[in-house]
Amino acid sequence: MEGFEEYVDHVRDVVLAAEPTAEEGTSYGMLAWRLAGKPLLGLNPAKAHIGVYPFSPEAVDAVRDRLDGFTVTKGGVQCTPEHPVPDEVIAELVRLRRTEILG
């Protein structure tokens, strides 16, 4: 998808600002940041959108009310580089998932 690499660079900055110890790699076949060996947040390009996955339906539910205008599924959010998930929502997803992973 056009603009995916630039979006990845931006999301990387947001993720690392929220969780500096996150490690970039893969999880479930997609680009993901991991914490303590567990997936923290993933990005997956599709034909018409980018999937943003915090690997937690509970985290998605916690920010659902801040995602008007986005397609929200049980496990993720669909966006495009032209209409990205807001940085503060990405950071909140990372914080919520970090709490799930570390307790």
MMTF fields as JSON, N, C-alpha, C and O atoms, coordinates in Angstrom:
{
  "mmtfVersion": "1.0.0",
  "mmtfProducer": "UNKNOWN",
  "numBonds": 411,
  "numAtoms": 412,
  "numGroups": 103,
  "numChains": 1,
  "numModels": 1,
  "chainsPerModel": [1],
  "groupsPerChain": [103],
  "chainIdList": ["A"],
  "bondAtomList": [4, 2, 8, 6, 12, 10, 16, 14, 20, 18, 24, 22, 28, 26, 32, 30, 36, 34, 40, 38, 44, 42, 48, 46, 52, 50, 56, 54, 60, 58, 64, 62, 68, 66, 72, 70, 76, 74, 80, 78, 84, 82, 88, 86, 92, 90, 96, 94, 100, 98, 104, 102, 108, 106, 112, 110, 116, 114, 120, 118, 124, 122, 128, 126, 132, 130, 136, 134, 140, 138, 144, 142, 148, 146, 152, 150, 156, 154, 160, 158, 164, 162, 168, 166, 172, 170, 176, 174, 180, 178, 184, 182, 188, 186, 192, 190, 196, 194, 200, 198, 204, 202, 208, 206, 212, 210, 216, 214, 220, 218, 224, 222, 228, 226, 232, 230, 236, 234, 240, 238, 244, 242, 248, 246, 252, 250, 256, 254, 260, 258, 264, 262, 268, 266, 272, 270, 276, 274, 280, 278, 284, 282, 288, 286, 292, 290, 296, 294, 300, 298, 304, 302, 308, 306, 312, 310, 316, 314, 320, 318, 324, 322, 328, 326, 332, 330, 336, 334, 340, 338, 344, 342, 348, 346, 352, 350, 356, 354, 360, 358, 364, 362, 368, 366, 372, 370, 376, 374, 380, 378, 384, 382, 388, 386, 392, 390, 396, 394, 400, 398, 404, 402, 408, 406],
  "bondOrderList": [1, 1, 1, 1, 1, 1, 1, 1, 1, 1, 1, 1, 1, 1, 1, 1, 1, 1, 1, 1, 1, 1, 1, 1, 1, 1, 1, 1, 1, 1, 1, 1, 1, 1, 1, 1, 1, 1, 1, 1, 1, 1, 1, 1, 1, 1, 1, 1, 1, 1, 1, 1, 1, 1, 1, 1, 1, 1, 1, 1, 1, 1, 1, 1, 1, 1, 1, 1, 1, 1, 1, 1, 1, 1, 1, 1, 1, 1, 1, 1, 1, 1, 1, 1, 1, 1, 1, 1, 1, 1, 1, 1, 1, 1, 1, 1, 1, 1, 1, 1, 1, 1],
  "groupList": [{"groupName": "MET", "atomNameList": ["N", "CA", "C", "O"], "elementList": ["N", "C", "C", "O"], "formalChargeList": [0, 0, 0, 0], "bondAtomList": [1, 0, 2, 1, 3, 2], "bondOrderList": [1, 1, 2], "singleLetterCode": "M", "chemCompType": "L-PEPTIDE LINKING"}, {"groupName": "GLU", "atomNameList": ["N", "CA", "C", "O"], "elementList": ["N", "C", "C", "O"], "formalChargeList": [0, 0, 0, 0], "bondAtomList": [1, 0, 2, 1, 3, 2], "bondOrderList": [1, 1, 2], "singleLetterCode": "E", "chemCompType": "L-PEPTIDE LINKING"}, {"groupName": "GLY", "atomNameList": ["N", "CA", "C", "O"], "elementList": ["N", "C", "C", "O"], "formalChargeList": [0, 0, 0, 0], "bondAtomList": [1, 0, 2, 1, 3, 2], "bondOrderList": [1, 1, 2], "singleLetterCode": "G", "chemCompType": "PEPTIDE LINKING"}, {"groupName": "PHE", "atomNameList": ["N", "CA", "C", "O"], "elementList": ["N", "C", "C", "O"], "formalChargeList": [0, 0, 0, 0], "bondAtomList": [1, 0, 2, 1, 3, 2], "bondOrderList": [1, 1, 2], "singleLetterCode": "F", "chemCompType": "L-PEPTIDE LINKING"}, {"groupName": "TYR", "atomNameList": ["N", "CA", "C", "O"], "elementList": ["N", "C", "C", "O"], "formalChargeList": [0, 0, 0, 0], "bondAtomList": [1, 0, 2, 1, 3, 2], "bondOrderList": [1, 1, 2], "singleLetterCode": "Y", "chemCompType": "L-PEPTIDE LINKING"}, {"groupName": "VAL", "atomNameList": ["N", "CA", "C", "O"], "elementList": ["N", "C", "C", "O"], "formalChargeList": [0, 0, 0, 0], "bondAtomList": [1, 0, 2, 1, 3, 2], "bondOrderList": [1, 1, 2], "singleLetterCode": "V", "chemCompType": "L-PEPTIDE LINKING"}, {"groupName": "ASP", "atomNameList": ["N", "CA", "C", "O"], "elementList": ["N", "C", "C", "O"], "formalChargeList": [0, 0, 0, 0], "bondAtomList": [1, 0, 2, 1, 3, 2], "bondOrderList": [1, 1, 2], "singleLetterCode": "D", "chemCompType": "L-PEPTIDE LINKING"}, {"groupName": "HIS", "atomNameList": ["N", "CA", "C", "O"], "elementList": ["N", "C", "C", "O"], "formalChargeList": [0, 0, 0, 0], "bondAtomList": [1, 0, 2, 1, 3, 2], "bondOrderList": [1, 1, 2], "singleLetterCode": "H", "chemCompType": "L-PEPTIDE LINKING"}, {"groupName": "ARG", "atomNameList": ["N", "CA", "C", "O"], "elementList": ["N", "C", "C", "O"], "formalChargeList": [0, 0, 0, 0], "bondAtomList": [1, 0, 2, 1, 3, 2], "bondOrderList": [1, 1, 2], "singleLetterCode": "R", "chemCompType": "L-PEPTIDE LINKING"}, {"groupName": "LEU", "atomNameList": ["N", "CA", "C", "O"], "elementList": ["N", "C", "C", "O"], "formalChargeList": [0, 0, 0, 0], "bondAtomList": [1, 0, 2, 1, 3, 2], "bondOrderList": [1, 1, 2], "singleLetterCode": "L", "chemCompType": "L-PEPTIDE LINKING"}, {"groupName": "ALA", "atomNameList": ["N", "CA", "C", "O"], "elementList": ["N", "C", "C", "O"], "formalChargeList": [0, 0, 0, 0], "bondAtomList": [1, 0, 2, 1, 3, 2], "bondOrderList": [1, 1, 2], "singleLetterCode": "A", "chemCompType": "L-PEPTIDE LINKING"}, {"groupName": "PRO", "atomNameList": ["N", "CA", "C", "O"], "elementList": ["N", "C", "C", "O"], "formalChargeList": [0, 0, 0, 0], "bondAtomList": [1, 0, 2, 1, 3, 2], "bondOrderList": [1, 1, 2], "singleLetterCode": "P", "chemCompType": "L-PEPTIDE LINKING"}, {"groupName": "THR", "atomNameList": ["N", "CA", "C", "O"], "elementList": ["N", "C", "C", "O"], "formalChargeList": [0, 0, 0, 0], "bondAtomList": [1, 0, 2, 1, 3, 2], "bondOrderList": [1, 1, 2], "singleLetterCode": "T", "chemCompType": "L-PEPTIDE LINKING"}, {"groupName": "SER", "atomNameList": ["N", "CA", "C", "O"], "elementList": ["N", "C", "C", "O"], "formalChargeList": [0, 0, 0, 0], "bondAtomList": [1, 0, 2, 1, 3, 2], "bondOrderList": [1, 1, 2], "singleLetterCode": "S", "chemCompType": "L-PEPTIDE LINKING"}, {"groupName": "TRP", "atomNameList": ["N", "CA", "C", "O"], "elementList": ["N", "C", "C", "O"], "formalChargeList": [0, 0, 0, 0], "bondAtomList": [1, 0, 2, 1, 3, 2], "bondOrderList": [1, 1, 2], "singleLetterCode": "W", "chemCompType": "L-PEPTIDE LINKING"}, {"groupName": "LYS", "atomNameList": ["N", "CA", "C", "O"], "elementList": ["N", "C", "C", "O"], "formalChargeList": [0, 0, 0, 0], "bondAtomList": [1, 0, 2, 1, 3, 2], "bondOrderList": [1, 1, 2], "singleLetterCode": "K", "chemCompType": "L-PEPTIDE LINKING"}, {"groupName": "ASN", "atomNameList": ["N", "CA", "C", "O"], "elementList": ["N", "C", "C", "O"], "formalChargeList": [0, 0, 0, 0], "bondAtomList": [1, 0, 2, 1, 3, 2], "bondOrderList": [1, 1, 2], "singleLetterCode": "N", "chemCompType": "L-PEPTIDE LINKING"}, {"groupName": "ILE", "atomNameList": ["N", "CA", "C", "O"], "elementList": ["N", "C", "C", "O"], "formalChargeList": [0, 0, 0, 0], "bondAtomList": [1, 0, 2, 1, 3, 2], "bondOrderList": [1, 1, 2], "singleLetterCode": "I", "chemCompType": "L-PEPTIDE LINKING"}, {"groupName": "GLN", "atomNameList": ["N", "CA", "C", "O"], "elementList": ["N", "C", "C", "O"], "formalChargeList": [0, 0, 0, 0], "bondAtomList": [1, 0, 2, 1, 3, 2], "bondOrderList": [1, 1, 2], "singleLetterCode": "Q", "chemCompType": "L-PEPTIDE LINKING"}, {"groupName": "CYS", "atomNameList": ["N", "CA", "C", "O"], "elementList": ["N", "C", "C", "O"], "formalChargeList": [0, 0, 0, 0], "bondAtomList": [1, 0, 2, 1, 3, 2], "bondOrderList": [1, 1, 2], "singleLetterCode": "C", "chemCompType": "L-PEPTIDE LINKING"}],
  "groupTypeList": [0, 1, 2, 3, 1, 1, 4, 5, 6, 7, 5, 8, 6, 5, 5, 9, 10, 10, 1, 11, 12, 10, 1, 1, 2, 12, 13, 4, 2, 0, 9, 10, 14, 8, 9, 10, 2, 15, 11, 9, 9, 2, 9, 16, 11, 10, 15, 10, 7, 17, 2, 5, 4, 11, 3, 13, 11, 1, 10, 5, 6, 10, 5, 8, 6, 8, 9, 6, 2, 3, 12, 5, 12, 15, 2, 2, 5, 18, 19, 12, 11, 1, 7, 11, 5, 11, 6, 1, 5, 17, 10, 1, 9, 5, 8, 9, 8, 8, 12, 1, 17, 9, 2],
  "groupIdList": [1, 2, 3, 4, 5, 6, 7, 8, 9, 10, 11, 12, 13, 14, 15, 16, 17, 18, 19, 20, 21, 22, 23, 24, 25, 26, 27, 28, 29, 30, 31, 32, 33, 34, 35, 36, 37, 38, 39, 40, 41, 42, 43, 44, 45, 46, 47, 48, 49, 50, 51, 52, 53, 54, 55, 56, 57, 58, 59, 60, 61, 62, 63, 64, 65, 66, 67, 68, 69, 70, 71, 72, 73, 74, 75, 76, 77, 78, 79, 80, 81, 82, 83, 84, 85, 86, 87, 88, 89, 90, 91, 92, 93, 94, 95, 96, 97, 98, 99, 100, 101, 102, 103],
  "secStructList": [7, 6, 6, 2, 2, 2, 2, 2, 2, 2, 2, 2, 2, 2, 2, 2, 2, 2, 7, 6, 6, 7, 3, 3, 3, 3, 3, 6, 6, 3, 3, 3, 3, 3, 3, 6, 6, 3, 3, 3, 3, 3, 3, 3, 3, 7, 1, 1, 7, 3, 3, 3, 3, 7, 1, 7, 2, 2, 2, 2, 2, 2, 2, 4, 4, 4, 7, 6, 6, 1, 3, 3, 7, 1, 1, 7, 3, 3, 3, 5, 6, 6, 5, 7, 7, 7, 2, 2, 2, 2, 2, 2, 2, 2, 2, 2, 2, 2, 2, 2, 2, 2, 7],
  "xCoordList": [0.849, 0.0, 0.892, 1.875, 0.534, 1.292, 1.199, 0.116, 2.335, 2.389, 2.593, 2.717, 2.629, 2.757, 4.084, 4.109, 5.179, 6.494, 6.603, 7.164, 6.07, 6.093, 5.242, 5.605, 4.098, 3.233, 3.938, 3.853, 4.627, 5.387, 6.403, 6.525, 7.13, 8.131, 7.489, 8.039, 6.334, 5.655, 5.158, 5.361, 4.511, 3.996, 5.142, 5.004, 6.264, 7.443, 7.814, 8.077, 7.837, 8.174, 7.163, 7.546, 5.883, 4.839, 4.955, 4.877, 5.14, 5.256, 6.452, 6.333, 7.605, 8.814, 8.77, 9.411, 8.023, 7.843, 6.993, 7.236, 6.001, 5.127, 5.757, 5.49, 6.598, 7.24, 8.637, 8.814, 9.636, 10.987, 11.652, 12.589, 11.191, 11.825, 11.198, 11.612, 10.207, 9.581, 10.612, 11.461, 10.52, 11.42, 10.629, 9.537, 11.186, 10.514, 10.804, 11.929, 9.787, 9.934, 8.667, 8.086, 8.239, 6.993, 6.19, 6.726, 4.9, 4.004, 2.805, 2.264, 2.396, 1.288, 1.501, 0.543, 2.741, 3.066, 3.028, 3.088, 2.93, 2.91, 3.991, 4.5, 4.326, 5.243, 4.654, 3.479, 5.45, 4.927, 6.039, 7.22, 5.626, 6.53, 6.178, 5.006, 7.191, 7.004, 7.549, 8.457, 6.972, 7.397, 7.416, 6.422, 8.537, 8.68, 8.318, 7.742, 8.661, 8.42, 6.995, 6.677, 6.134, 4.729, 4.398, 4.983, 3.465, 3.122, 2.447, 1.554, 2.898, 2.418, 1.488, 0.381, 1.933, 1.134, 1.645, 2.854, 0.737, 1.118, 0.48, -0.568, 1.142, 0.62, 0.628, 1.595, -0.462, -0.56, -1.204, -2.361, -0.459, -1.051, -1.986, -1.689, -3.103, -4.038, -4.201, -3.576, -5.024, -5.198, -5.701, -5.192, -6.703, -7.337, -7.152, -7.645, -6.448, -6.279, -5.047, -4.406, -4.742, -3.701, -4.408, -5.165, -4.161, -4.722, -3.774, -2.574, -4.31, -3.555, -4.095, -5.266, -3.235, -3.676, -2.92, -1.704, -3.622, -2.968, -3.0, -2.596, -3.476, -3.514, -4.349, -4.068, -5.381, -6.211, -7.572, -7.66, -8.631, -9.965, -10.314, -11.036, -9.816, -10.094, -9.478, -10.094, -8.274, -7.634, -8.414, -8.607, -8.86, -9.66, -10.941, -11.307, -11.62, -12.856, -12.621, -13.483, -11.458, -11.16, -11.02, -11.242, -10.655, -10.481, -11.517, -11.47, -12.437, -13.442, -14.162, -14.417, -14.487, -15.223, -14.393, -14.936, -13.105, -12.223, -11.905, -11.015, -12.641, -12.326, -13.479, -13.672, -14.245, -15.299, -14.682, -13.652, -15.31, -14.809, -13.863, -13.441, -13.523, -12.664, -13.489, -14.499, -13.06, -13.635, -12.923, -11.703, -13.702, -13.137, -13.666, -14.874, -12.755, -13.128, -12.877, -12.419, -13.179, -12.963, -11.502, -11.219, -10.577, -9.169, -8.324, -7.117, -8.934, -8.092, -8.863, -10.083, -8.092, -8.619, -8.066, -6.885, -8.925, -8.488, -8.326, -9.196, -7.194, -6.933, -6.201, -5.926, -5.891, -5.055, -4.002, -4.162, -2.93, -1.943, -2.553, -2.09, -3.59, -4.238, -5.178, -5.466, -5.649, -6.549, -6.04, -6.647, -4.925, -4.289, -4.99, -5.683, -4.794, -5.245, -4.494, -3.275, -5.177, -4.492, -3.36, -3.462, -2.297, -1.125, -1.49, -0.973, -2.378, -2.713, -3.462, -3.381, -4.188, -4.87, -3.859, -3.941, -2.909, -1.838, -1.099, -0.87, -0.735, -0.004, -0.843, -0.315, -2.13, -3.003, -3.122, -3.123, -3.221, -3.247, -1.976, -2.03, -0.843, 0.431, 0.424, 0.825, -0.025, -0.059, -0.994, -0.66, -2.156, -3.11, -2.534, -2.639, -1.933, -1.371, -0.178, -0.003, 0.644, 1.771, 1.274, 1.87, 0.181, -0.395, -0.855, -0.679, -1.437, -1.855, -0.654, -0.703, 0.415, 1.591, 2.351, 2.726, 2.572, 3.415, 2.633, 3.209, 1.337, 0.508, 0.424, -0.248],
  "yCoordList": [-1.181, 0.0, 1.241, 1.321, 2.18, 3.426, 4.184, 4.348, 4.637, 5.382, 4.513, 5.031, 3.177, 2.283, 2.481, 2.568, 2.553, 2.673, 3.964, 3.964, 5.051, 6.313, 6.215, 6.742, 5.526, 5.346, 4.494, 4.78, 3.458, 2.614, 3.459, 3.345, 4.302, 5.15, 6.031, 6.2, 6.587, 7.456, 6.658, 7.066, 5.525, 4.707, 4.207, 4.136, 3.863, 3.43, 4.497, 4.181, 5.757, 6.851, 6.939, 7.145, 6.786, 6.874, 5.706, 5.893, 4.505, 3.314, 3.438, 3.193, 3.818, 3.892, 5.042, 4.973, 6.093, 7.162, 6.662, 7.03, 5.828, 5.299, 4.129, 3.928, 3.35, 2.184, 2.009, 1.26, 2.716, 2.706, 1.33, 1.137, 0.379, -0.948, -1.905, -3.06, -1.434, -2.284, -2.665, -1.859, -3.906, -4.413, -4.653, -5.22, -4.22, -4.409, -5.8, -6.291, -6.423, -7.751, -8.11, -7.282, -9.349, -9.789, -10.589, -11.146, -10.625, -11.459, -11.762, -10.868, -13.007, -13.436, -13.015, -12.67, -13.042, -12.745, -11.28, -10.954, -10.385, -8.96, -8.225, -8.718, -7.043, -6.172, -5.899, -5.55, -6.052, -5.829, -5.376, -5.633, -4.698, -4.373, -5.324, -5.62, -5.797, -6.801, -6.265, -5.434, -6.763, -6.388, -7.663, -8.387, -7.934, -9.137, -10.387, -11.332, -10.38, -11.526, -11.673, -12.648, -10.723, -10.8, -9.653, -8.575, -9.874, -8.809, -7.624, -7.788, -6.441, -5.192, -4.456, -4.07, -4.263, -3.582, -4.027, -4.099, -4.323, -4.746, -3.884, -3.272, -3.849, -3.16, -4.146, -4.881, -4.153, -5.069, -4.347, -3.932, -4.192, -3.522, -4.464, -5.648, -3.934, -4.647, -3.807, -2.756, -4.267, -3.563, -2.131, -1.2, -1.959, -0.651, 0.009, 1.116, -0.653, -0.064, -0.656, -1.576, -0.099, -0.647, -1.073, -0.3, -2.303, -2.779, -2.455, -2.715, -1.892, -1.593, -2.531, -2.448, -3.427, -4.482, -4.449, -4.645, -4.206, -4.25, -5.648, -5.82, -6.641, -8.023, -8.148, -8.979, -7.31, -7.295, -6.672, -5.461, -7.478, -6.891, -5.896, -4.931, -6.111, -5.197, -3.822, -2.802, -3.79, -2.503, -1.766, -0.554, -2.492, -1.866, -1.291, -0.153, -2.066, -1.583, -0.328, 0.548, -0.239, 0.9, 2.213, 3.283, 2.146, 3.372, 3.522, 4.477, 2.596, 2.576, 3.921, 4.363, 4.568, 5.833, 6.977, 8.046, 6.775, 7.804, 7.516, 8.138, 6.561, 6.126, 6.318, 5.507, 7.385, 7.701, 7.914, 8.575, 7.359, 7.505, 6.399, 6.362, 5.495, 4.362, 3.084, 3.004, 2.093, 0.766, 0.094, -0.073, -0.29, -0.915, -2.343, -2.573, -3.291, -4.691, -5.117, -4.325, -6.356, -6.863, -6.706, -6.404, -6.91, -6.908, -5.796, -5.761, -4.87, -3.842, -2.688, -2.58, -1.825, -0.62, -0.544, -0.805, -0.184, -0.003, 1.48, 2.289, 1.826, 3.222, 3.282, 2.252, 4.478, 4.705, 5.743, 6.447, 5.843, 6.889, 8.299, 9.206, 8.472, 9.771, 10.036, 11.191, 8.992, 9.095, 8.141, 7.099, 8.498, 7.594, 7.589, 8.538, 6.516, 6.467, 7.572, 7.675, 8.387, 9.477, 8.961, 7.897, 9.74, 9.351, 9.043, 8.087, 9.847, 9.619, 8.294, 7.684, 7.854, 6.564, 5.424, 4.431, 5.567, 4.559, 4.441, 3.337, 5.564, 5.55, 4.909, 4.159, 5.189, 4.589, 3.084, 2.331, 2.636, 1.193, 0.53, -0.551, 1.171, 0.633, 0.571, -0.44, 1.633, 1.64, 0.557, -0.138, 0.427, -0.594, -1.997, -2.841, -2.226, -3.555, -3.828, -4.95, -2.795, -2.945, -3.4, -4.279, -2.796, -3.184, -4.636, -5.357, -5.066, -6.477, -7.413, -8.472, -7.019, -7.89, -7.928, -9.001, -6.77, -6.702, -6.778, -7.019, -6.575, -6.667, -5.402, -5.36],
  "zCoordList": [0.0, 0.0, 0.0, 0.738, -0.824, -0.909, 0.41, 0.972, 0.888, 2.137, 3.368, 4.478, 3.182, 4.338, 5.055, 6.283, 4.323, 4.962, 5.781, 6.877, 5.247, 5.982, 7.248, 8.3, 7.126, 8.291, 9.343, 10.537, 8.9, 9.832, 10.588, 11.808, 9.872, 10.524, 11.591, 12.679, 11.275, 12.234, 13.444, 14.587, 13.187, 14.286, 15.158, 16.379, 14.55, 15.32, 16.344, 17.505, 15.919, 16.833, 17.977, 19.129, 17.666, 18.691, 19.667, 20.881, 19.131, 19.983, 20.915, 22.115, 20.37, 21.191, 22.196, 23.245, 21.883, 22.863, 24.034, 25.183, 23.739, 24.794, 25.536, 26.721, 24.84, 25.459, 24.853, 23.893, 25.429, 24.866, 24.808, 24.032, 25.606, 25.603, 24.586, 24.487, 23.834, 22.817, 21.759, 21.376, 21.297, 20.263, 18.988, 19.02, 17.87, 16.591, 16.059, 16.149, 15.508, 14.917, 14.181, 13.479, 14.343, 13.736, 14.75, 15.709, 14.505, 15.297, 14.416, 13.765, 14.396, 13.553, 12.1, 11.408, 11.64, 10.252, 9.872, 8.687, 10.847, 10.523, 11.304, 12.31, 10.819, 11.542, 12.909, 13.02, 13.945, 15.292, 16.216, 15.983, 17.265, 18.358, 19.484, 19.717, 20.175, 21.221, 22.541, 22.573, 23.619, 24.964, 25.791, 25.85, 26.425, 27.252, 26.456, 26.994, 25.176, 24.323, 23.823, 23.142, 24.148, 23.738, 22.794, 22.901, 21.868, 20.919, 21.611, 22.441, 21.246, 21.84, 20.878, 21.254, 19.648, 18.623, 17.264, 17.044, 16.36, 15.02, 13.954, 14.163, 12.79, 11.608, 10.455, 10.255, 9.697, 8.577, 7.394, 7.478, 6.281, 5.125, 4.375, 4.208, 3.93, 3.063, 1.802, 1.662, 0.907, -0.364, -0.169, -0.794, 0.699, 0.827, 2.186, 2.404, 3.107, 4.437, 5.118, 4.608, 6.278, 7.156, 8.428, 9.016, 8.852, 10.103, 11.243, 11.157, 12.297, 13.518, 14.59, 14.961, 15.089, 15.992, 17.319, 17.34, 18.424, 19.731, 20.358, 21.508, 19.608, 20.092, 21.359, 22.223, 21.458, 22.662, 22.358, 22.155, 22.322, 22.146, 23.242, 22.989, 24.448, 25.557, 25.314, 25.623, 24.765, 24.462, 23.377, 23.463, 22.361, 21.304, 21.904, 21.609, 22.74, 23.365, 24.2, 24.262, 24.838, 25.706, 24.938, 25.504, 23.662, 22.866, 21.764, 20.989, 21.692, 20.61, 20.466, 19.346, 21.568, 21.516, 20.936, 20.657, 20.753, 20.18, 18.72, 18.14, 18.12, 16.759, 15.788, 14.883, 15.97, 15.014, 13.638, 13.509, 12.619, 11.261, 10.834, 9.679, 11.749, 11.434, 11.463, 12.163, 10.709, 10.833, 11.992, 11.977, 13.0, 14.197, 14.264, 14.201, 14.39, 14.527, 15.969, 16.793, 16.257, 17.613, 18.037, 19.196, 17.097, 17.461, 16.9, 17.137, 16.149, 15.553, 14.949, 15.067, 14.292, 13.677, 12.265, 12.036, 11.319, 9.945, 9.658, 9.982, 9.043, 8.708, 7.38, 6.766, 6.946, 5.774, 6.156, 7.152, 5.374, 5.674, 5.619, 6.309, 4.797, 4.693, 5.871, 6.185, 6.511, 7.667, 8.741, 8.988, 9.381, 10.349, 11.707, 12.073, 12.429, 13.816, 14.561, 14.421, 15.336, 16.049, 16.954, 17.565, 17.015, 17.815, 19.257, 19.835, 19.848, 21.249, 21.442, 22.508, 20.412, 20.503, 20.372, 21.096, 19.45, 19.332, 20.666, 21.159, 21.236, 22.521, 23.614, 24.435, 23.637, 24.643, 24.439, 25.412, 23.195, 22.923, 23.439, 24.026, 23.222, 23.706, 25.233, 25.809, 25.894, 27.365, 27.915, 28.875, 27.298, 27.749, 27.574, 28.464, 26.425, 26.161, 27.086, 27.559, 27.342, 28.263, 29.641, 30.264, 30.105, 31.398, 31.378, 32.36, 30.276, 30.165, 30.206, 30.831, 29.541, 29.457, 30.785, 31.258, 31.376, 32.569, 33.884, 34.944, 33.804, 35.001, 35.789, 36.819]
}
